[in-house]
Amino acid sequence: MTRHDAPDDPDPFATPADTLGLPPEEMRRLGHKVVDMVVDRAMRRNAEPAVAADTPGALAERLGGPLPEAPGDPDAALELMAEVALARMQHGDHPRYFARVPGPAAFAAILGDWMGTGFNAICASWGGAAGPATVETTVIDWLAQMLGLPAHTEGVLQSGGSMASFTALCAARHAIGQGVAYLTDQTHASLARDLHEMGLHESEIRVLPSDDAFRMDPGALRAALAEDRAAGRRPMAVIASAGTTNTGATDPLDTLADICAAEAIWLHVDGAYGAPAAITERGRAELAGLARADSLVLDPHKWLFQPYDLGVCLVTRPGALERAFAMSPEYLRDVQTAGEVSYGMRSLELSRRSRALKLWMSLRTYGAGTFREAVARGIALAETAEAHLRQAPETWEVSSPARLGIVCFTLKGADAKTHAARAARLSESGFACVSSTVLKGKPALRLCTINPLTTPEDITRTIDRLAEADTGG
Ligand SMILES: Cc1ncc(COP(=O)(O)O)c(C=O)c1O
């Protein structure tokens, strides 16, 4: 038999009904084993590498192989998964994982996610998902309250920031009509990708140079708007960042909201990483104007301590999502109830898992106050890092000060290759993981300090290791 030949189909009526189940005692044993493996790993996390990889060949040899035709041993499969697949990745919940944007998931959130998977929860239509839909509406309402958004805020939960911004920008186009979108050279790359894939022409994606603090310059925006209008192009949306990935910079949201109101265009705020800061007093001040967004995206799988697969698209124009995405084919009408939300009508996803369960579970378990303290700690930890860097001016220059849990710094006199090499050596050592980046042509290293399990010592030791030419030590 070649690799692609299917064996003869078995007689369907000879197959016991529970072929794809397991005996109840076996389900419990394996389920408890999974919980033990997850909790054991959480307890050891600090001592394990912050990131690990392997060669494609070595991984394929252990994880790939021929299609298993016959039943196998689930214990062996779970162990292989944990020891090989899940051990070779970035551990975003490790206290010294500072690269890109960490993912410090809270255990109650993991439990919520497991429950949703265990019950195979769907959240597409009201008739088919009244309970999960109510949880999603509740969570959206709680988020709006925590962030200080208007009470009429609506939303939909998505896989992450890229998809949530895509959804918001489709709603913007539906409301305003296709036209030019304005962003900066610091806007996350996924936004331009979203616009391209929506079919915007290159000339409709205006990337403005950011100012010295990496923010959108309202003067440059006004000039671009005037130029486009004079050329007969229709402005559609301003895309502001509430916390850029590079430096944590926030665009001047209040001023941008004024401009958008005067121009009658849409203000989309990408707060995928930074918006959760608005649940703290200091963050709320830094993100002033956030509540004036027509749409806001945030990623609870970043700074609201949720496992991956949770981005939120919030829209403050009631009905805008349904106007862009609702459909009502004859075979769905009996599950769509007038006046109730069918979440499958608020984005491109129809059949969709109930992503709200994990956030609902973790807010019920820890309370918003605990989230607030955890986010405030992340903001303070970046300030600890900045203070430590400033104590060694002969080695480090702070290239972007601590903002919303991010600090960037340059090794004096070193080029981009050296910065990348220092970051790579540190990752290879397993001790910690940081990012390298480039800010206005200058190389930099970058820490994102949003994990509440991180200690000030984790930060100072990481910076000290980066200062050593041999970071493996
Ligand atoms: C500011 C910002 N926007 C958008 C994204 C994209 O989000 P996701 O990776 O969840 O699609 C990221 C990811 O890091 C981000 O930091």
The ligand as an ORCA input file, in Angstrom:
! r2SCAN-3c Opt
* xyz 0 1
  C      -0.076     46.344     18.650
  C      -0.430     45.019     18.044
  N      -1.412     44.959     17.129
  C      -1.775     43.801     16.542
  C      -1.141     42.624     16.853
  C      -1.569     41.353     16.186
  O      -2.271     40.564     17.107
  P      -2.432     38.984     16.939
  O      -1.050     38.426     16.932
  O      -3.224     38.582     18.144
  O      -3.149     38.735     15.658
  C      -0.104     42.634     17.794
  C       0.628     41.391     18.132
  O       1.599     41.393     18.841
  C       0.252     43.862     18.415
  O       1.238     43.934     19.324
*
